[in-house]
Amino acid sequence: MRLAWKELTYNWKKYLLVEVIVILMMFMVLFLSGLVSGLGRAVSSGIEIMDASAFVLVKDSEKLITVSSLTDAQYKKLQDEYGSWQTPLDIQRAYLQKASGDKKIDVTYFGIDPTGFLAPKTYAGKGLSASKGEVILDDAFREKGISLGDTVKDSSSDVRLKVVGFTKDKMYGHVSVAYVSVDTFDAMGEKGNPMYQKAVHAVAISGGLAAHVKGTESYTKAQIVEALPGYKAEQTTITMVEWLLVAITAVIIGVFFFVINMQKEQEFGVMKAIGTSTAKISGTIVSQGFLIAALGAAIACGLATAMSAALPASMPFYLVPAQVAVVLAFVAISILSSLASVVRMARIDPAKVIGGDFQ
């Protein structure tokens, strides 16, 4: 390891270029991984983060909360069966705008019970109260000029809502979420549409499913997320591109290290000629590959993490530890390519290499 480090520091200009290339390639993979995860969460994070294990919808809803509509009898039965382990959830795509402005902003309303387990955690302001006319917004709305205490209005009903809090990472169908009470949700529906009929879209369940209500079907959180329009197709396509990039990057890094060591075969021959053992040369080769790859992985992870923190909330970028661990595969590939070089180095005849005859 010491000999490997001495060579790296002595020929630092040559290895700096190598290191920059390794960092850029690893960072590129991490960036795409973050986009894959971020785009997925932009579709479903509002559901994924919920403290619910399952959702009960009507049977013909195709697992879509927005098209489900429970009857009063079904909802009453679910309340009786689950008690405090259930809470209503209504979802509606719409537009809102500042009370003093005309610009419409896409929004997905989540109608919830303010005292239930679906109430979002706020990092600014407070939670919803029992009174009508309050809203908690995803922090992406701050970038659109909306602040705590502002009054916004629903574009279709002109119902005014006071912003009482902000929450983080709440998206549904690539649109930021606004949480309102079920009463406020119904008030907006009645004022915006004379044909509106009050009905709970779905019931979220916390804990195990203990009963079945006729005409309904229960689904896990994962099933609800996978049924969201465009989720599967989008994730499949981008994930395919991601793994193609991972494979290409892995091959390039592997070949890169192999070629670097091929260029040093004359040096290896001289080292053998002066009595340096094959084991020591092998250790130097593997150590150099490990040091370059490990340093590149650490810097690439640091850059990706810093970018994740610096990007605006509206940017669909999200990194998880499992994705960061992908770069460890590149470290392993670097070591394996170094081992391939070790096999070739072990065959070196010092006399032939120095004479230029080794192939």
C-alpha positions in Angstrom: 0.0 0.0 0.0 2.8 2.4 0.9 4.6 1.8 -2.5 1.3 2.3 -4.3 0.7 5.6 -2.5 4.3 6.8 -3.2 3.8 6.2 -6.9 0.5 8.0 -6.9 1.9 11.1 -5.2 5.1 11.1 -7.3 3.2 10.9 -10.7 0.3 12.9 -9.4 -0.3 14.8 -12.6 -0.9 11.6 -14.6 -3.1 10.0 -11.9 -5.0 13.2 -11.3 -6.4 13.0 -14.8 -7.3 9.3 -14.1 -9.0 10.3 -10.9 -11.1 13.1 -12.5 -12.4 10.7 -15.1 -13.3 8.1 -12.4 -15.0 10.8 -10.3 -17.0 12.1 -13.3 -18.2 8.6 -14.3 -19.2 7.6 -10.8 -21.0 11.0 -10.3 -22.9 10.5 -13.6 -24.2 7.2 -12.4 -25.2 8.6 -9.0 -26.9 11.6 -10.6 -29.0 9.4 -12.8 -29.8 7.2 -9.8 -31.0 10.2 -7.9 -33.2 11.3 -10.8 -34.7 7.8 -11.1 -35.6 7.8 -7.4 -36.7 11.5 -7.5 -39.0 11.0 -10.5 -40.6 8.0 -8.7 -41.1 10.0 -5.5 -42.5 12.9 -7.6 -45.3 10.5 -8.6 -45.9 8.8 -5.3 -44.2 10.3 -2.2 -47.4 11.7 -0.9 -48.7 8.1 -0.6 -45.4 6.4 0.2 -44.6 8.6 3.3 -48.1 8.1 4.8 -48.3 6.2 8.1 -50.7 3.7 6.5 -50.2 0.1 5.8 -53.2 -0.4 3.5 -56.1 1.4 1.7 -59.7 0.3 1.3 -61.3 1.4 -2.0 -64.4 0.3 -4.0 -63.9 -2.8 -6.0 -64.1 -1.2 -9.5 -61.7 1.6 -8.8 -58.7 -0.1 -10.4 -56.6 0.8 -7.3 -57.0 4.5 -8.1 -58.0 6.6 -5.1 -59.2 9.4 -7.3 -61.9 7.3 -9.0 -63.0 5.5 -5.8 -66.1 6.6 -4.0 -67.3 4.7 -0.9 -70.9 4.7 0.0 -72.0 6.1 3.4 -72.9 2.6 4.5 -69.4 1.2 3.5 -67.6 4.1 5.3 -69.7 3.6 8.4 -69.0 -0.1 8.4 -65.2 0.5 8.1 -65.4 3.1 10.9 -67.1 0.5 13.2 -64.7 -2.2 12.3 -61.4 -0.3 12.6 -62.1 2.6 14.9 -59.1 4.8 15.5 -57.0 2.5 13.1 -58.8 4.1 10.1 -59.0 7.6 8.7 -60.5 9.0 5.5 -58.6 10.2 2.4 -59.9 12.2 -0.5 -57.7 13.2 -3.5 -58.4 15.8 -6.2 -56.2 17.5 -8.8 -57.0 21.2 -9.2 -55.4 24.7 -9.3 -54.8 27.2 -6.6 -53.6 30.8 -6.8 -52.6 33.6 -4.5 -55.6 35.5 -3.2 -54.2 38.7 -4.8 -52.9 37.1 -8.0 -54.2 35.5 -11.2 -51.5 32.9 -11.9 -52.8 29.3 -11.4 -50.6 26.7 -9.8 -51.1 22.9 -10.2 -52.0 21.3 -6.9 -53.3 17.9 -5.6 -55.6 18.3 -2.6 -55.5 15.6 0.1 -58.6 15.8 2.2 -57.8 14.3 5.6 -59.0 14.1 9.2 -56.8 16.7 11.0 -56.7 14.5 14.1 -56.0 11.2 12.1 -52.7 9.5 11.5 -52.5 10.9 7.9 -51.9 14.5 9.2 -48.6 15.6 7.8 -45.6 16.7 9.9 -44.8 20.3 9.4 -41.3 21.9 9.5 -42.8 25.4 9.6 -46.1 26.6 11.1 -48.6 24.2 12.7 -50.9 21.4 11.8 -54.5 21.6 10.6 -57.1 22.5 13.1 -60.8 21.4 13.1 -61.8 24.8 11.6 -62.4 25.2 7.9 -60.3 27.2 5.5 -56.8 26.1 6.5 -54.2 24.4 4.3 -50.7 22.9 4.7 -48.6 23.0 1.6 -45.6 21.1 0.3 -42.5 23.3 0.5 -42.3 23.5 -3.3 -45.0 26.2 -3.1 -42.5 28.5 -1.4 -40.5 28.7 -4.6 -43.7 30.0 -6.2 -43.8 32.9 -3.8 -46.3 31.6 -1.2 -45.3 32.1 2.4 -46.6 31.1 5.8 -49.7 33.0 6.8 -50.6 33.9 3.2 -54.1 33.4 1.9 -54.5 31.4 -1.3 -57.7 30.4 -3.0 -58.9 27.3 -4.9 -59.3 28.4 -8.5 -62.5 26.5 -9.3 -64.5 27.4 -6.2 -62.8 30.6 -5.0 -62.7 29.2 -1.5 -60.0 31.0 0.4 -57.4 29.0 2.4 -55.0 30.3 5.0 -51.5 28.7 4.8 -50.9 27.5 8.3 -47.9 25.2 7.7 -45.4 23.7 5.3 -44.3 20.1 4.9 -41.6 18.4 2.9 -41.4 15.9 0.1 -45.2 15.5 -0.6 -45.9 14.9 -4.2 -48.6 13.1 -6.1 -48.6 12.6 -9.9 -45.7 15.0 -10.3 -47.8 17.7 -8.6 -47.2 19.2 -5.1 -49.7 18.3 -2.4 -51.9 20.6 -0.3 -53.5 19.1 2.8 -57.0 20.3 3.8 -59.5 18.9 6.2 -62.3 16.7 4.8 -64.8 19.5 5.6 -62.8 22.0 3.6 -62.4 19.5 0.8 -66.2 19.1 0.6 -66.8 22.8 0.9 -64.6 23.4 -2.2 -66.3 20.6 -4.1 -69.8 21.9 -3.3 -69.0 25.5 -4.2 -67.1 24.6 -7.4 -69.5 22.0 -8.7 -73.3 22.1 -8.1 -73.4 18.4 -8.9 -70.9 17.5 -6.2 -71.8 14.7 -3.9 -70.0 14.1 -0.6 -68.3 10.7 -0.5 -65.1 9.4 1.0 -62.7 8.3 -1.7 -60.7 5.8 0.4 -60.0 4.7 3.9 -56.4 4.4 5.1 -55.7 1.6 7.5 -52.9 1.6 10.1 -52.1 -2.0 11.2 -53.4 -5.3 9.9 -56.6 -5.8 7.9 -59.2 -7.5 10.1 -62.4 -7.2 8.2 -63.9 -7.1 4.7 -66.7 -4.8 3.8 -68.9 -5.9 0.9 -68.2 -4.0 -2.4 -64.7 -2.9 -1.3 -61.2 -4.1 -1.8 -58.1 -3.5 0.3 -54.7 -2.8 -1.3 -51.2 -2.4 0.2 -49.4 0.9 -0.1 -47.1 -0.6 -2.8 -50.1 -1.7 -4.9 -51.6 1.8 -4.8 -48.3 3.4 -5.8 -47.7 0.9 -8.7 -51.2 1.6 -10.0 -50.6 5.4 -10.3 -50.8 6.5 -14.0 -47.4 6.4 -15.7 -45.5 5.2 -12.6 -44.6 1.7 -13.9 -43.7 2.8 -17.4 -41.7 5.7 -16.2 -39.7 3.7 -13.7 -39.1 0.8 -16.0 -37.7 3.0 -18.8 -35.5 5.1 -16.6 -34.2 2.2 -14.6 -33.3 0.4 -17.8 -31.3 3.5 -18.9 -29.7 3.7 -15.4 -28.5 0.0 -15.4 -27.2 0.4 -19.0 -25.1 3.3 -17.9 -23.9 1.3 -14.9 -22.8 -1.6 -17.1 -21.1 0.7 -19.6 -19.3 2.7 -16.8 -18.2 -0.6 -15.2 -16.7 -1.9 -18.4 -14.9 1.5 -19.1 -13.5 1.7 -15.6 -12.4 -2.0 -15.7 -10.7 -1.6 -19.1 -9.2 1.8 -18.0 -7.3 0.2 -15.1 -6.2 -2.8 -17.1 -4.7 -0.5 -19.8 -2.9 1.6 -17.2 -1.2 -1.4 -15.8 -0.3 -2.7 -19.3 1.6 0.5 -19.9 3.7 -0.2 -16.8 4.8 -3.7 -17.8 8.3 -2.6 -18.5 8.5 -1.1 -15.0 7.2 -4.3 -13.5 9.9 -6.2 -15.5 12.6 -3.9 -14.1 11.2 -4.4 -10.5 11.3 -8.2 -11.0 14.9 -7.9 -12.4 16.1 -6.1 -9.2 14.5 -8.7 -7.0 11.1 -7.3 -6.1 8.8 -10.2 -5.4 5.7 -10.9 -7.5 3.6 -10.7 -4.3 4.8 -7.2 -3.6 4.2 -6.0 -7.1 0.7 -7.6 -7.1 -0.1 -5.8 -3.8 1.0 -2.5 -5.4 -1.2 -3.0 -8.4 -4.3 -3.9 -6.4 -3.7 -1.1 -3.9 -3.4 1.5 -6.6 -6.7 0.4 -8.2 -8.3 0.4 -4.8 -7.0 3.8 -3.8 -8.0 5.5 -7.1 -11.5 3.9 -7.1 -12.2 4.5 -3.4 -11.1 8.1 -3.5 -13.2 8.6 -6.6 -16.2 7.0 -5.0 -15.9 9.1 -1.8 -15.7 12.4 -3.8 -18.5 11.4 -6.2 -20.7 10.6 -3.2 -19.9 13.9 -1.6 -20.7 15.8 -4.8 -24.0 14.0 -5.3 -25.0 14.5 -1.7 -24.1 18.2 -1.9 -26.1 18.5 -5.1 -29.1 16.8 -3.5 -29.1 19.4 -0.7 -28.5 22.4 -3.0 -31.2 21.6 -5.6 -34.6 23.3 -5.3 -37.5 21.3 -3.8 -39.2 21.3 -7.2 -36.3 19.3 -8.7 -37.0 15.6 -8.7 -33.7 14.4 -7.2 -33.5 12.0 -4.3 -30.6 9.9 -3.1 -30.9 6.9 -0.7 -28.0 4.9 0.9 -28.7 1.9 -1.4 -28.1 4.1 -4.5 -24.9 5.5 -3.0 -23.7 1.9 -2.4 -23.8 1.4 -6.2 -20.4 3.1 -6.5 -18.9 0.4 -4.2 -19.5 -2.0 -7.1 -17.2 0.2 -9.2 -14.5 -0.1 -6.5 -14.9 -3.9 -6.6 -14.7 -3.8 -10.4 -11.5 -1.7 -10.2 -10.0 -4.3 -7.9 -11.0 -7.2 -10.2 -9.5 -5.4 -13.2 -6.3 -4.9 -11.2 -6.3 -8.7 -10.4 -6.5 -9.3 -14.2 -3.4 -7.2 -14.5 -1.7 -9.2 -11.7 -2.2 -12.4 -13.7 -0.6 -10.8 -16.8 2.2 -9.4 -14.6 3.0 -12.8 -13.1 3.8 -14.0 -16.6 6.4 -11.3 -17.2 9.9 -12.5 -18.0 12.2 -9.5 -17.0 14.7 -10.2 -19.8 12.0 -10.2 -22.5 10.2 -7.1 -21.2 13.4 -5.1 -20.9 14.3 -6.2 -24.4 10.8 -5.3 -25.6 9.7 -8.8 -26.6 6.9 -9.4 -24.0 3.3 -9.8 -25.5 
